Amino acid sequence: MGYLACAQNKNDQNINFMDNSKDTLHRFIFENTDIRGNYVRLNHTIEEAIQHQALPQNLLTALGELMVANALMASTLKLDGSLTLQIQTNGPLKLLIAECNENLGMRGTVKWSGPIESLVPIDLIKEGHFIITLNQKNAKTPYQGIVPMEGNSISELLENYMLRSEQIQTKLWIHSQDNIFHGFLIQKLPFNSLAEVVDPNAMKNVWEHVVALADNSFEFIRPSLKTSDILQDIFPLETIRLYDSSFPEFACSCSKKNVENMLRLIGKKECESIIEEQSSITIHCDFCNECYKYSEDEVDFVFNESGYSIKH
């Protein structure tokens, strides 16, 4: 493989090729083509996300795959906010959700009921609703897209969605080994001024060749390898430009301020009812298990501060 590294400085380059202890994400392009890609490896991020959740293996697999897909999708966007992938079903899997912000801060959670261990991931989600939410800080309202439940994996569902909604050919591969999840995404862009091959049929052949190579080899690739070695194993004859690594990590966006805003949305009458019944309001974050507890006086202060008052 012809390999071109783009590192901002010597220290960054050493991190790219030598430090395999952190979760990493790399962007890359196939030189002189209209094909770009991202590769991500997640281990510690997922471990932190589930440390308060005792998940059976099939749910861990489903959540790990969704978090990998989320990181890959988010890294294709000019993101100034968050991207959320959410699956809801009427079956035993009630909620599967992964969120990624512009700094690759990630979180995820699962809710389920009843016996579920015997179900494979695709059977868990196939009767569900798959929702993509893009929340940009400068946007008045979030964008939401519904992903048709067409495909045999999370990867296929998102491939079909990108082709239909964005008209961008996209392929995703996600695999895990010893609970280390990794995956990569490639996209054939509508236009790339750097592409030397301009004949549509020739470019189509290049795309099909790259996809075939990944189809045949990615599931056998060890996630413990360096990104450069992984790409070389999959695409031994291609010239690839690999950019600096980014480092995904667990990050929860819950806060006292957000909880108090939620209380205001619930309304003073409902809060009064909860206080009367339970003497306090206790809220646990589903993602990090942080506990926010409000006494009667504290709830009263929340509403007084926002121009409301609770009458006792």
Secondary structure, 3 states (H helix, E strand, C coil): CEEEEECCCHHHHHHHHHCCCCCEEEEEEECCCCEEEEEEEECHHHHHHCCCCCCCHHHHHHHHHHHHHHHHHHCCCCCCEEEEEEEECCCCEEEEEEEEECCCEEEEEEEECCCCCCCCHHHHHCCCEEEEEEEECCCCCCEEEEECCCCCCHHHHHHHHHHHHHCCEEEEEEEEECCEEEEEEEEECCCCCCCCCCCHHHHHHHHHHHHHHHHHHHHHCCCCCCHHHHHHHHCCCCEEEEEEEECCEECCCCCHHHHHHHHHHHCHHHHHHHHHHHCCEEEECCCCCCEEEECHHHHHHHHHHCCCCCCC
